[in-house]
Amino acid sequence: MGLSPQEVMGLSIFEYLAALDAVCEESEGDKKLSATEKDELWEWLSSG
């Protein structure tokens, strides 16, 4: 997020959620899992 712990603690809830939303929007291109990640996730889910 690029903020120090002190800066985060100084934010209001609204400011924190707005910053979090901005970070999420930046990484939207990474939403799909690779085939390897899908297989690993399925193995983990199946083992439980």
C-alpha positions in Angstrom: 0.0 0.0 0.0 3.0 2.2 0.4 2.1 3.6 3.8 4.0 3.2 7.1 2.2 1.7 10.1 2.1 5.2 11.6 0.4 6.7 8.5 -2.1 3.9 8.5 -3.0 4.4 12.1 -3.5 8.1 11.4 -6.1 7.5 8.6 -9.8 7.5 9.1 -11.7 4.4 8.1 -12.9 6.2 5.0 -9.3 7.1 4.0 -8.0 3.6 4.7 -10.8 2.0 2.6 -10.2 4.4 -0.2 -6.5 3.6 -0.2 -7.2 -0.1 -0.1 -9.6 0.2 -3.0 -7.0 2.0 -5.0 -4.5 -0.8 -4.4 -7.0 -3.4 -5.4 -7.8 -1.6 -8.6 -4.1 -1.5 -9.5 -3.8 -5.3 -9.3 -7.0 -6.2 -11.1 -5.1 -7.7 -14.0 -3.8 -10.5 -11.8 -7.2 -11.9 -11.0 -7.0 -15.2 -12.9 -5.2 -18.2 -11.4 -2.6 -20.0 -13.4 -3.1 -23.7 -14.1 -0.5 -24.6 -11.4 -2.3 -22.3 -8.9 -5.6 -24.0 -9.7 -4.2 -27.4 -9.2 -2.5 -26.5 -5.9 -5.7 -24.9 -4.7 -7.8 -27.9 -5.6 -5.3 -30.3 -3.9 -5.5 -28.2 -0.7 -9.3 -28.0 -0.8 -9.6 -31.7 -1.4 -7.2 -32.7 1.4 -9.2 -31.0 4.1 
